[in-house]
């Protein structure tokens, strides 16, 4: 039986990949309650774990560290831990694991030729399965079978909620009406839907709801949200609030917890919405929901989703997949380029989204698909 006193969990990936390690963090704390847990991640992702009660220390790296930063990081972790848990199959994560602890558990590629040295240097491994295994189940399997006491249901822990900015509270009013959060801006262009579809959805939802647009500081996020806002008639623009780059993850948690509905693309904020138990519609194209669908908190089995279904609802999370026999293809767009597009997502229409929104909100938004399309075309 292992009795580690200091454990390093390594998650050198983006925000969503960091957030979904929280069930593993819970399991590690449950299995070794006396151990001190440190967490190595990107500085830009650290905030998504803010307030996590099990993490003693964060060790942060830039996304592309230079030689001096690498040297400082190595000095900080070198042989300082009894155990390292490597949550990603990439080389950098495994090298830090190798340098930090004598006992290593790690996620490895499913290609034996590619990941041979990672298998050799880990005492326990879990193979990636991008089609059939959910990433949360994958991470939880990093605790070896003899030690593993996996319990269900499982929940993802959002960052600690923080008060919203005063300027935003003023926009919401003293007695805020029902509001909806929309996140239209993924990290990769290939996860976007047609902007005009967003415009049509927004115009309909504005009849009964305020809308908050979320996004990062990135120019692409701010540009798309600005275009969506400018597409709204001027006399209704005060009901659409663009929060791009203005909110911390803790403030986003607060905003999402108060929302009547969240609609977003395949990105980290969709995972955060699910973690906040917000009724959600998440738009999926190339990505298999069986691997990376937002986890419905309280789900009691290892796999919440099916690989392919036009729509599927588990708990508060509804996944709407783009149409097409090739879905999900796991490519970065139809031409497998992050700057390309995914035709399946471009083919998603506002009728499908609004029909699901109607169910989630419990109010009638549309009379029929034909009426929706006709009205939308008259508003453009």
C-alpha positions in Angstrom: 0.0 0.0 0.0 1.4 3.4 -1.0 1.4 6.2 1.6 2.6 9.3 -0.3 3.0 12.4 1.7 3.4 14.8 -1.3 1.6 14.3 -4.7 2.0 16.3 -7.9 -0.9 16.3 -10.3 0.2 17.5 -13.8 -2.3 19.0 -16.2 -0.4 21.0 -18.9 -3.3 21.6 -21.2 -6.0 24.2 -21.8 -8.8 25.4 -19.4 -11.4 22.8 -20.0 -8.8 20.0 -19.7 -7.8 21.5 -16.3 -11.4 21.8 -15.0 -12.3 18.2 -15.7 -9.4 17.0 -13.5 -11.5 18.0 -10.4 -13.1 14.5 -9.9 -9.6 13.0 -10.0 -8.4 15.6 -7.4 -11.4 14.5 -5.2 -10.4 10.8 -5.6 -6.7 11.5 -4.8 -7.7 13.4 -1.6 -10.1 10.6 -0.7 -7.5 7.8 -1.3 -4.7 9.6 0.4 -6.3 12.0 2.9 -3.0 12.8 4.6 -1.1 13.7 1.4 -0.3 17.3 0.4 -1.5 17.8 -3.2 0.3 20.2 -5.5 -0.9 21.0 -9.0 1.2 21.8 -12.1 -0.7 23.7 -14.8 -0.6 26.6 -17.2 -0.8 30.0 -15.5 -3.8 30.8 -17.8 -5.7 27.8 -16.6 -5.0 28.1 -12.8 -8.1 30.3 -12.2 -10.5 27.5 -13.2 -9.5 25.6 -10.0 -9.5 28.7 -7.7 -10.8 27.8 -4.2 -10.4 24.0 -4.7 -10.2 22.7 -1.1 -7.8 19.9 -1.9 -5.0 21.8 -3.7 -2.2 22.9 -1.3 0.0 24.6 -3.9 -0.1 25.6 -7.6 3.0 25.5 -9.7 2.4 27.4 -12.9 4.0 27.4 -16.4 3.4 29.6 -19.4 2.0 27.8 -22.4 5.4 28.1 -24.3 8.1 28.5 -21.7 11.6 29.5 -22.7 14.7 27.7 -21.5 15.1 29.8 -18.3 11.5 29.1 -17.2 12.0 25.4 -17.9 15.1 25.4 -15.7 13.2 27.2 -12.9 10.2 24.7 -13.1 12.5 21.7 -13.0 14.3 23.1 -10.0 10.9 23.6 -8.3 9.7 20.0 -8.8 12.9 18.0 -9.1 12.5 14.9 -6.9 10.3 16.8 -4.5 7.3 14.4 -4.6 6.5 10.8 -3.6 4.1 10.4 -6.5 3.3 12.2 -9.8 0.0 11.8 -11.6 0.2 12.8 -15.3 -3.2 13.6 -16.7 -2.2 14.2 -20.3 -0.3 11.9 -22.8 2.0 14.7 -24.1 5.8 14.6 -23.8 6.2 17.7 -21.6 3.8 16.4 -18.9 5.5 13.0 -18.8 9.0 14.5 -18.6 7.9 16.6 -15.6 6.5 13.5 -14.0 9.7 11.6 -14.6 11.7 14.4 -13.0 9.5 15.0 -10.0 8.7 11.6 -8.3 9.8 7.9 -8.1 6.2 6.7 -8.5 4.3 7.8 -11.6 0.9 7.1 -12.9 0.1 8.5 -16.4 -2.3 8.8 -19.3 -0.5 7.4 -22.4 -1.2 7.4 -26.2 -3.1 4.4 -27.6 -0.3 4.0 -30.1 2.3 1.6 -28.5 5.1 2.9 -30.8 4.5 6.5 -29.9 4.2 6.1 -26.2 6.6 3.3 -25.4 8.9 5.3 -23.1 5.9 6.7 -21.2 4.7 3.2 -20.5 8.3 2.2 -19.4 8.6 5.1 -17.0 5.1 4.8 -15.3 4.2 2.2 -12.8 0.5 2.5 -13.9 -0.9 3.7 -17.2 -4.3 4.5 -18.7 -4.6 4.5 -22.5 -6.4 7.3 -24.3 -9.6 6.3 -26.1 -11.0 9.3 -28.0 -14.2 7.6 -29.0 -15.4 5.4 -26.2 -14.0 6.6 -22.9 -15.0 9.9 -21.3 -12.0 12.0 -20.2 -13.3 12.2 -16.6 -13.5 8.4 -16.4 -10.0 8.2 -18.0 -8.5 10.6 -15.4 -10.1 8.7 -12.5 -8.6 5.4 -13.7 -5.2 6.9 -12.9 -5.6 5.6 -9.4 -4.6 1.9 -9.8 -7.2 -0.8 -9.4 -6.0 -2.2 -6.0 -6.2 1.4 -4.5 -9.2 2.6 -6.5 -12.4 3.1 -4.7 -14.3 5.0 -7.3 -17.6 6.3 -6.1 -20.6 7.6 -8.1 -22.3 9.9 -8.6 -19.5 12.2 -9.9 -19.4 16.0 -10.0 -17.0 18.6 -11.5 -16.1 21.3 -9.0 -16.4 24.9 -10.4 -14.1 27.7 -9.2 -15.2 29.6 -6.1 -17.9 32.1 -7.0 -16.9 35.8 -6.9 -19.1 38.9 -6.9 -19.9 40.3 -10.4 -18.5 43.7 -11.4 -20.6 46.7 -10.3 -21.0 47.8 -14.0 -22.5 44.4 -14.9 -24.9 44.5 -11.9 -26.1 47.9 -13.1 -26.8 46.4 -16.5 -28.8 43.6 -14.9 -30.9 46.0 -12.9 -32.0 45.9 -9.3 -34.5 43.1 -10.0 -32.9 41.2 -12.9 -35.3 39.4 -15.2 -34.6 35.9 -16.6 -31.3 35.9 -18.5 -29.5 33.6 -20.8 -25.7 33.2 -21.3 -24.4 32.5 -24.8 -20.8 31.5 -25.5 -20.3 31.6 -29.3 -16.5 31.7 -29.3 -14.4 28.5 -29.1 -10.6 28.4 -29.1 -10.5 26.9 -32.7 -12.4 28.3 -35.7 -13.5 24.8 -36.6 -15.8 24.6 -33.6 -17.8 27.7 -34.7 -21.4 27.7 -36.0 -22.6 30.2 -38.6 -22.7 33.7 -37.0 -26.1 34.3 -38.7 -27.5 31.4 -36.8 -26.4 33.0 -33.6 -28.1 36.3 -34.7 -31.4 34.5 -35.4 -31.2 32.7 -32.0 -30.5 35.9 -30.1 -33.3 37.8 -31.8 -35.8 35.3 -30.7 -34.5 34.8 -27.2 -34.6 38.6 -26.7 -38.4 38.6 -26.8 -38.5 37.4 -23.2 -34.9 37.4 -21.9 -31.8 39.4 -21.4 -28.7 37.8 -22.9 -25.1 37.9 -21.7 -22.3 37.1 -24.3 -19.2 35.6 -22.7 -15.7 35.3 -24.2 -12.0 35.8 -23.5 -9.6 38.7 -24.1 -8.8 37.2 -27.5 -9.4 39.5 -30.4 -11.4 36.8 -32.2 -13.7 36.4 -29.3 -14.3 40.1 -29.0 -14.7 40.6 -32.7 -17.4 37.9 -33.0 -19.3 39.2 -29.9 -19.2 42.7 -31.3 -20.6 41.6 -34.6 -23.4 39.7 -32.9 -24.2 42.8 -30.7 -24.3 45.1 -33.8 -26.7 42.7 -35.5 -29.3 43.3 -32.9 -31.7 46.2 -33.6 -30.5 49.3 -31.8 -33.7 49.6 -29.6 -33.0 46.2 -28.2 -29.3 46.4 -27.8 -29.5 47.3 -24.1 -30.8 43.8 -23.4 -27.6 42.2 -24.8 -24.5 42.6 -22.5 -21.1 41.6 -23.9 -18.8 40.5 -21.1 -15.8 39.5 -23.3 -12.6 39.7 -21.3 -14.3 41.3 -18.3 -14.9 38.3 -16.0 -12.7 36.0 -14.0 -13.6 32.3 -13.9 -15.1 32.9 -10.4 -17.3 35.7 -11.7 -18.3 33.5 -14.7 -19.4 30.8 -12.2 -21.6 33.4 -10.5 -23.1 34.5 -13.8 -23.8 30.9 -14.9 -25.3 29.9 -11.6 -27.9 32.6 -12.0 -28.7 31.9 -15.6 -32.0 30.3 -16.8 -30.1 28.8 -19.7 -26.7 28.5 -21.2 -26.1 27.9 -25.0 -22.5 27.4 -26.1 -20.1 25.6 -28.4 -17.6 22.9 -27.6 -15.3 24.8 -25.3 -14.2 25.2 -21.6 -17.1 27.5 -20.6 -19.6 24.7 -21.6 -17.8 22.5 -19.1 -18.0 25.2 -16.5 -21.8 25.7 -17.2 -22.3 22.0 -16.5 -20.2 22.2 -13.4 -22.5 25.1 -12.2 -25.6 22.9 -12.9 -26.9 25.4 -15.4 -29.5 24.1 -17.9 -27.3 23.9 -21.0 -27.4 23.3 -24.8 -24.0 22.5 -26.1 -23.3 22.4 -29.8 -21.0 19.6 -30.9 -19.5 18.8 -34.3 -16.1 17.0 -34.8 -15.6 16.2 -31.1 -17.0 12.9 -29.8 -19.3 13.7 -26.9 -18.4 10.2 -25.5 -14.9 11.6 -24.9 -15.4 15.3 -24.1 -19.1 16.1 -23.5 -19.7 18.3 -20.5 -20.2 16.0 -17.5 -23.7 16.2 -16.0 -23.1 16.6 -12.3 -24.4 13.7 -10.2 -24.3 11.2 -13.1 -23.9 7.7 -11.7 -22.1 5.8 -14.5 -18.7 6.0 -16.3 -20.2 7.2 -19.6 -23.0 9.8 -19.9 -23.3 10.1 -23.6 -23.7 8.2 -26.9 -21.2 8.7 -29.7 -23.8 9.9 -32.2 -27.2 11.3 -31.7 -28.7 14.5 -33.2 -29.6 15.4 -29.6 -29.2 13.8 -26.2 -30.0 15.0 -22.7 -28.5 13.8 -19.5 -29.4 15.8 -16.4 -29.3 19.5 -17.2 -26.9 19.0 -20.2 -28.3 18.7 -23.7 -25.8 18.0 -26.5 -26.9 19.0 -30.1 -24.7 17.4 -32.7 -24.3 18.8 -36.2 -25.9 16.7 -38.9 -23.8 14.4 -41.2 -22.7 10.8 -41.6 -19.1 11.8 -40.8 -20.0 13.2 -37.3 -18.0 13.0 -35.1 -14.8 12.8 -37.2 -12.3 14.0 -34.6 -10.7 16.3 -37.2 -9.9 20.0 -36.8 -12.5 20.9 -39.3 -13.3 19.3 -42.7 -9.8 20.1 -43.9 -8.2 19.1 -40.6 -7.0 22.6 -39.9 -7.7 24.8 -36.9 -8.4 27.7 -39.2 -10.8 25.7 -41.3 -14.5 25.1 -40.7 -16.8 22.2 -39.9 -19.6 21.8 -42.3 -21.7 19.9 -39.7 -21.7 22.9 -37.4 -22.4 25.3 -40.2 -25.4 23.2 -41.1 -26.9 23.5 -37.6 -30.0 25.8 -37.8 -31.7 28.1 -35.3 -34.9 26.0 -35.3 -33.1 23.1 -33.7 -31.5 25.3 -31.1 -34.6 27.2 -30.3 -36.8 24.1 -30.0 -34.4 22.8 -27.3 -34.3 26.3 -25.6 -38.1 26.2 -25.5 -38.0 22.9 -23.6 -35.3 24.2 -21.2 -37.0 27.5 -20.5 -40.5 26.0 -20.3 -41.9 28.8 -22.5 -43.1 28.9 -26.1 -40.6 30.6 -28.3 -41.6 29.4 -31.8 -44.8 28.4 -33.5 -43.2 26.2 -36.1 -39.9 25.7 -38.0 -41.4 27.5 -41.0 -42.5 30.5 -38.9 -39.1 30.7 -37.3 -37.3 30.8 -40.6 -39.7 33.3 -42.1 -39.6 35.7 -39.2 -35.8 35.5 -38.9 -35.4 36.3 -42.6 -37.6 39.4 -42.1 -35.5 40.6 -39.2 -32.2 40.4 -41.0 
